[in-house]
Amino acid sequence: MEEILEIRDGCETPLQLLKSKAFAQYLEIYKKQFTKELELRKDTDQKEEALHKIKYIKSIRPKTFIDILEGATPFSGDELMQHRQSVRFFDGAFHHYRTKSYTRLVRLHNEILEKNETTESIKDKITTKAHKLSDLILELRRILLIRVGFNEGVRRTQGLECHPNVTCGEISGHYIDLPSTYSNLSHVPITTTADMRTGVHYTTHANKRAFPFFALDHNPYKNKKFNPEEYVAIPFEVGKWNIIAYIHKSRGCIEMEPGLLNLFPFSNVKNLANKKPDGIFIFGCPHSTMDDLGYFYDKKDNILVGLIPNIDDCKYFGYGKKPVLTLHNVLCILNDELPLHCGCTRYAVRFDTKTNEPYIFDSFIKADDMGRASLQNGNKKTMTQYAGSVPYFFGTETGAFACLDGFSEHAKMQMEGREIGYNKHSGTNARQIVPVTDYAEVSTGSELDILLYLNNYDLIAPGNDCMNVNMDVDEALDHFRKGARVAAGSTQTHRGKVEISYWANPFPLLKDKDWKDLPEHKDLCQKFEKIEKKFFDSIKKRVEAGHMKIGVAHSMLMAGVYEKNTDAKLTKCGFNDRDLVEHQGPERAAKDMISLIKKTAVDKRKQMPEGVNEVNITVASVGDSRTGKSEMAEKMEGVLNMSLI
């Protein structure tokens, strides 16, 4: 298995770089990988060439390049020929470093806790360190090429950059207050800030989730077998809870690090110091089996533990994202809050000063895939008629794990330069993580105005509204409980088949397809049902008073692949091409959503003091993967023209 490169050296000159521990380590990584490839040719007609090349590669040392850098030029004869061969090898290593290796540049900065240095100051320092290393590598390459005469003719500027995959600041793990049962975790330095190289697309062993992340009857963490040197640790603030992810440094596991960094907000380091995390998540444990895949609530130490074993079938970003969100949702339920598998956006609606007509001025994403509702008192200053508890929505992620299958080329272009991609060339289920919102929006609660279940397969005839909010609250609740959707094939459910998952599978799955409690989650499910009743008692009162709308949104995203939608039915509903339904359906739904938001804003404004010219409408759309959350948001962005590129 190919190793990763961790750089802790501080180099200022090309010569220092060649003499550094990091360069020697990387040279060995590249040589090992190169010879491994050549050894595959030992039983072919190219055996002799492979054996001689292996012998040559094994002879290369850092001194090989130091001699070129310090030697008297111009070189000539055999010496020039040998040096040119060495520089060609160096150039191969250079491009491998840029495109195939995984590199972490690390700076220890305990002073952030021991002195008054700010997080922003640390960010500036690590970013500067990453830029300097990139420039230094490029300078070394340029000098070596010049010294052996490879600089003749037109100079080619390839837009090269050599930033590490991740440059991070770390503090000692001993600042975290972990129970003695988890003592070895304290020896892993905690990442507190990072600078990522974006625009990178990784290939993972698996391309979909096939195994559930359920509750375990045992603690999967094995303190005695845990080797701190094999892990990186990143603390994430997921909702209002701190969850530390420990990621194994082996290739196939470490690639999850930049994706998670692009998805979840960091925990504030000063909020972590001398405190116990709410949860720990271990990805890629080499001492575990599939029996350890899942989570365990350690009641004795009051900490939630999740684990993914180091098995190829589990090396997929979904096994990083979904388990972390599962831990969040379990914590939600344990703390009497309602986890919602949904997209949520707050819309700022203003009113024209002349016509008094509403228009959507701006939108702010509160959740791309998951959030929670918390019952709180209403805003008495602006919502004087609200009585009792009001559901407030909070998000979890600042990024989105976007499936590219349903996005337009325009949308994909907008993501470029900010993305961390996975399995770009897989054909289906290519994904990338892009930042979509700010921490302030995710962490601030907003009164929930519209709650919808996303139906992605039923067809709506032209002229009919894709937003059905006129139904009874109990009828709407049945849709949430049923959680029906047509699958895209990114999980174990076959593409085009209807999948039933209680409350759109808020992780963990609480009931089976027949709505029976899963044995592993029976206690959790019973608690969830009590929370559900409490929330829907509040929602009923709000709907009856005209303060909230609830119902079903029909995105029609998967209506074209749904096995029961005949060609005649599609034509009757205005679709002439099955392949275009996933674009045209969400666009129709987006237009109806805009109308619903405006109407809700008008109703809400009537209940507010006179003179209010801007109303916030928060919409949560519950649904599992490929139900239309992101696709409808993209279409709304296009309809409203909220961006210009």
N, C-alpha and C positions, 0 to 999 in steps of 0.2 A: 504494500500500500504506500502510495506516494506521501511523503512527509510535507508538513507546512513549514514555512520559514518565519521565525520570530526574530525581529531585529531590535536589539537594545543598545547597539553601539552608537556613539556620536562621532561621525566622521565629517571632516571639513575639506579634505583634499582627495583627489583620485587615488593617490598612493595610500592614504589611510584607509580608504575603502577596500583596496586590494588586500591590505594587511589585516582587515577586520575579521572577527570571528564569524560574523554573519555571511561575508562573502565565501569564506571557506566552507561554511555549512551549506550554503546554496549550491556551490560548485559540486559538492558531494551528492546533493539531492538530484541535480541535473545529470551528473555522470551515472548515477544509479539507474535513473529512469531511461537514459539513452542506451546503456548496456543491456537493460532488460528487454528493450525493443529489439536490439541486435541479436540477442540470444535466441529469439524466435526464428532466426534465419539459419541456425546451425544445421538444420536438416534439409536445407534447400541448396540450389545450385550456387547461391551466393555465400556459401559457408566460409570460403577463404577470405573474401572481402570483409565479412562480418567479424571473423576472428582477429584480423589485423586491425580493424577499426576499434574493436574492444581493447586490444592491447594498447593502442594509441591513447584512447580515452582514459584508461587507468593511469597513464603516465602524467596526465595533466595535473598541475598543482597551481596554487595561487602564485608561486614564484615564476611560473611560465609567463604570466602577464606582467609581473613586476619587472622582469628582465626586459620586456618590450618597452615598458614605460621609462625605465632608467637607462636603457642602452643607448650607445652613441649612434646617431643616424648620419647619413642614410645607410640602411642595412642593404646587403647585397648577397648574391650567390645563394648557397644552401641556407644560410642564416635567415635571409629574407623569405625564402620559400617556407621554412619551418614556422617563422613568425606569422606569415600570412595564413598558414593552416590553423595556427592557434587562434588568430583573430576571427577566422571564419567560425571556429567552434564557439568562441566567446559570443559572436553575434547570434548564433543559434540559441545559446543560453539566454541572451538578452531578450529575444522574442518569446522564448518559453516563459521567462519571468513575467513578461507583460501579459501574456494571454492564457497560460496554462497553470501557472503556479498559484499558490495561495500564500500571501505574505501579510504579516501583522507587524506594524511598527509600534513599539510600546514605550511609553514614558510614565515612570512612577511619579506620582505627585501627592504624597501624603500631606504636603503643605496646605492643600485645600482645606483640610480639617485642623491642622496645627497652627496655621497662620490665617491671615485675612484675605488670601488670594481668592478671586472670584472664579466661578465656573467659566465665564466668558474669557477670562485671561488664560485659563488652561486650554480652552478650545483654540484660542489664537496660537498658543505655543505648539500644540500638536499639529495644527494645520501648517504652520511655518516649517515644522520639522519634516512633514510629508513632502512639501514643495522642495525643500533643500535636498532631500534624498533623491527625489526624482531628477532634479537638475544635475546633481552630482553623478548619477548613473549615466545620464545622457552625455555629460561632459567627458566621462571616462571612455565611453564608447567612441565618441568623436575623436578623442586623442589617439586611441589605439588604431582606428581606421586610418588616420592621417600618417601615423608613424610607419605603417607598412605600405603606404602608397595607394590605399583604397579610396582616396579623396579626389581623384582626378575627374575631370569633366564637370557636368552640371551637378551642383549640390541639390540633393532632394530633401525637402522638409516634409516629413510624413505626418506631421501633427502628432508626433510621438509623445507619450507621457508615461512615466514609470512609477506612478503612485502605488503604494501598497494597497491591497484590497481593503484593509482597515488599519487606520492609525488611531491609537487609543491612549487615553490617560487611565491609569490604574491607581488604586489605593490598596493597602494591605487588607486581606480578607478578615483579619482579626478585629477590624473595626465593627464587624457585624456581630450582633449578639445571637449566636446559634446555640441551641441546646447541646449538651455533651454528647448525645446520641449522634449528632451530626458534626462532630469536632473536625474531621478531615476536610470538610468544606471550607473551614476557616483558613486553610492554607492556600486557597485559590485566590489570587488577586482579583479585586472587583473592578470591572470596567465602569468608569463614571462619565466619560465623554468620548466621542469618537468622530473621526472624519473618514467617510467611506468613499471609495472610488465607485461612482455610479456608471451606468451604461454597460455594466458587465452582465453577461448571461451565462449562468452555470447549468451544467447538465447533471441531473441526479439519477440515482439508480432506479427509482420508482417514479411514476408519473400520475399516481392517483392513490387515494386512501382505500385500503381494503379491510383494515382491522379497526374495530371500535376501541375507544379509549374509555373504559368502564372503571367502576370502583373495584378495588382489590380487597381481599380479606387479609392481606399481609402488607407490611411496609416493604416496598421494593428496593429501598436504599440500603446499601451494604457498606457501612462505614469502614470496616477493616480492609475491604478490597478496593475502596475508592482511592485512586492515585491522583493527588491534586495537580501534579505536573502535567497531566494529560488533558486538562480542561481550561476553558476560559469561562468567566462568570460575568453575566450582564444583569443588572437589576432593572426591572421594568415596572413602571407604575401602570397597572392595568385596572382601569376604574379607580377606585379609591384604595386599592390594595397593592402592596409591593411583592412582586414575585421575582425571585432570582433564577435565571436560566443558566445552567452549567452545561456547556457544549463541548463534546469531545473533540480534540484537536485533529483527529484523523480525517483524511480526505473522504468526502462523502457525508461527513457530519459537520465539519467546520463551515461548509458553504452555507449553512443555515444562518450563520452569524450576521452577515450583511442584510439578509432579508428581514430578520427580526428587528435589526436596528432601524430599518426603513419603515417598519410597521408599527411598533409600539413606542410610546414615550419613555425616556429614561426616568428612573426614580431620582429624586433630588438627593444628592449624596449626603447633605446635612440632615435629611429626614431619615436616612438609613443608619447613620452612625450610632452605635451602642443600642440598636433596636433589633428586635427579631423580625424577620420577614414573615409575611402572611403565608407564603408558599414557596416551594423550591421545585424546579423542573430540571430534570437531567435528560439530556438528549445524547444518545449514542453510548450507553453504558456497555463496555465489553464483557462485563461479568454478569450480564442478565440474559434471560431468555424471553420468549413471548409470554410466558406466565407472569412476567413482571411488567408487561405493558399495561399501563393504567395509572390510576391515582389512589392514594390512601390518605384518609384523614387521621392524623396522629393526634388523638384526643389528649393523651398525656402531656405532650409538649405543645398542643394547640397549634399545629402547623400542617399545611396541606402539601403532600408530596406527589409529584407526577414523574413518570419515567418512560423513556423510549429506549429499547435495547439497540445495540449496535448490530443491526441486521439489515441487509441490503433492501429488503422489501419495505423497510420503514424509513429509508433515506429519501424523504420527499418533504418539501416545505410544509405541506399540509399537516405533517406530524409534528411540526414545530408550532404553527399557528393555532390549530384546533385544540391541542392539549392545554396550552396557556390560557386560551379562552374558556376551556372547561374548568380550569382551576378558578378563574374569575367567577364563573357562573355558580359553582358550588359555594364559593364564599358569599355570593349574592343571596342564595337561598338560606344559607346558615345565618345570615344577618337580616332575614325578613325583607329582602328586596327582590324585585321581579326581573330576571334576566330575559332579554329580548334578542332573538336572532333576527336582526333587522338592519336596514339602512335608515338613517334618520338625518333630516336636513331642516335647518331653521331658515325660513324665508322672511326677508325684510320687505314688507309690502307698504308702499306709499300711495298717497292719493293726490291726483292732479289738482292744483290749486284753483283751476278754472272749471273743470268738468266734474271734479270730485270722483272721477273714475279711478279704481285701484290699478296699480301696476307693480310688478315684482322688481324691486330696485336691486336686490342682491340676495345671494344664498350662501349659507355656511353649513358645511357638512359636520354633523355631530357624531355620526357613526357610519362606517361603510358596511360593516357586517355584524357588529355586536354592540349591545349596550345594556343599560339597566334602567328600570323605572323605580323611583323612590317617592313615597307618599310624604308630601310636605305641605305646610300651610301656603295658601296662595299669596300673591303679591297684593297686599292690601291697598297700596297706593294707586294701582292702576286697575285692579280687578275687584272693585268694591263689592260686587254681587256674589263673588265666589265664597262658598261656605265649606268648612270642613277641609279634609285632606285632598290635595291635588297631585296627580302623577307628574313628577319632574323627570326628564330624560337626561341621562349622562352617557357618554360614549366610552370606548376603550382604546381604539386605534387612531393614530394620526395618519396612517397609510392605508392603502387598499391592495388586497391580493387579487389582482384583476385577471380574469380569464380573457385572453385576447380573441377567442373564437368569434365573439359577437360584436366586437368593436370596429368602428370604421377606421379607414386609413388616417383620416383627420385626427381622430382621438388617439391613435397610436403615435402619431407624430408629436402630439402635445406631451406625451409621456417621455419622449426621448431626452436623455441627458439627466433624468432624475431617477431612472428605474434601476432595480435589481431584478434581473430576469432568470427564469428557470425553464429549461427544456424548450427553447425557442424553436428548435427544428424537429419537435416530436410529432408534428402533424395535428394532433388534437390536444386540448388542455394545456397549451402553452400559457404560462402565467408570468406576471411580473408585479413587483411591489413598487408602488409609487406613493409619494406623500400627497395627501389630498386635503388635509386640514391642519389646524393649529392645536397645540396642547390646551390653550385657553378655552377653545370652543368645546373640546372633548370633556374637559374637567368641570365646566360650568353647566349647571342644570338649567333646562328650559321647560316651561309648562307645556305639556303634551296636548296639542290641539286636535290632531287627526291621527288615528290609529287604524292601519289597514292591513289586511292579509293579502299577500300577492299570489294571485292565481295566474299561472304561466301557460295554461293550455286551453281553457275554454275560449271559444271565439265569440266576439261581440260584433253584431251587424252594424254597418255604417249608419250613423244617425243616433245610435244608442250610446249612452255614457259608459265609458270603461271604468268609472269610479262609482261603485254602488254603495252609497252611505245612507240609504233610506231604510235599511233593514233593522229589525229588532236587535238589541244588544245581545240577547241570548243566542239569536241566530248567527250573529257575527262571531260570538265566542265559539260556536261549534266549528266554524271554519279554522279558527286559530288552533283549536284542539285537534282537529283532523290533520291539519298540516299537509294537505295533498299538493303534490307538484309532479310535473313530468321531468324525469332526470335527463341530464346531458351526457351521462356516462362517465363522469369524473370520479364517481364512487362505485360501489359494487352493484348499484342498480343499473340495469340495461337502459341504454339510450332510447327514449320514446315511451318508456313504461311509467305508469303512475306509481309514485312512492308515497307512502303514508308515514309521517313522522310527527308525533305529538308536539304541538307548538313549534313546528318546523325544526325539530331537533336542536334545542338550544345548547347542546353539549353540556352535560351528558344526556343521552337519550333517556327519557324517564319512563316511557311506556312502549310496548310493542305495537305492531300495526293494528292489533285488535283492541288497543287502548288499555291493555292489562299492564299493571305495574311490573317493570322489570325487577326480578328478584334482587339484583345487585344494588338497585336504587330505590327500593321500596320506601325506606324512611325518608329519603330526600324527596321522593315524589309526593308523599303524604304532606310534607311540609310545603312543597310547591303548591299543592291544591289549596291549602289554607291561605297562602299568599295570594293566589289567583282570586279567591273569593273576596278577600279584603280589597284588592285593587278594583275588581269589577263592580263591587258595591259602590265604590267611589265613582267609577266611570259611568255607571247607570245614572247616578244623580247628575253628573255633569252633562250627559247626553240629553236627559229629560229637561234640564234647565237651558239647553241650547249653548252650552259652553264647550262642547266637544263633539266630534264626529267620529264614527266608527263604522267599518264595513270591509268590503273586498275591492281590491284594485285588480283589473285584468290587464296584465302586461302583454299577453299573447306571445311571449318570447319563444316558447317551445311548441306553439300550436301547429307549426308546420311539420314537426316530427312526431307529434302525438298520433299514435296508431289508430285512434278512433275518428280523427278528423279526415273525412273523405275529400276528394278533389272538388266534388260538387258543393260540399259545405264550405270549403275554403273560398270558392268562387262567389258563393252567395254572400259571404262576409267581406267581399272586396279584395281578396287576395288571388292573384293570377299566377304566382310563382312561389312554390313551397320554400325555396331557398331564401326568398326575400322577406318572408314573414317575420323572421327574427329581427329585422331592421324596421319594417313598416309597422308591425304591431306595437312595439314600445314607443314609436313616434306618435301614434294615435293616442296611446295611453298617456304620454307626456303632455299632450295638448289638453286632454281632459283633466289631468292633474293640475295644470296651471289654472284652469277655470275653477276647480274646486278650492284651490288656495285663495284665489281672489274673493270668491263668495264667502269663504270662512273669515277672511280678513274684514269684509264688510260687516258680517254678523258680530264679530268680536269688537269692532270699533264702536258699534251701537251701544255696547255694554260698558264703555269706558267714558271717562270725563270728556267734555267737549274740548275741542282744540287739538286733540291727538291726531297727528298726521302720518305716523308710522306705526305699523302693527307687526309684531313677530308671530309667524305661524310655523309651528314645529310639527313636522309630519314624520311618523315612524311607519315603515313598511316592512312587515314581518314576512320572512321567506328564507328558504334554504338556497343553496348554490344554484345559479342560473334561473332564478325566478324573475329576474328583471330589475333588481335593485340598481345595479351600476348602469345597466343599459338604458333604463328610463332616465336616470340622472344625466347621462351623456346626451340623450335626445332633448331633454329640457334645456341643457346648456346650449345646444344648437338652435333651438326654437327661440330662446331668449337672447341669444347672441351676447353671452356674458364674457366672452373672451375673444381676443383678436390675435391671430398669428400670421 
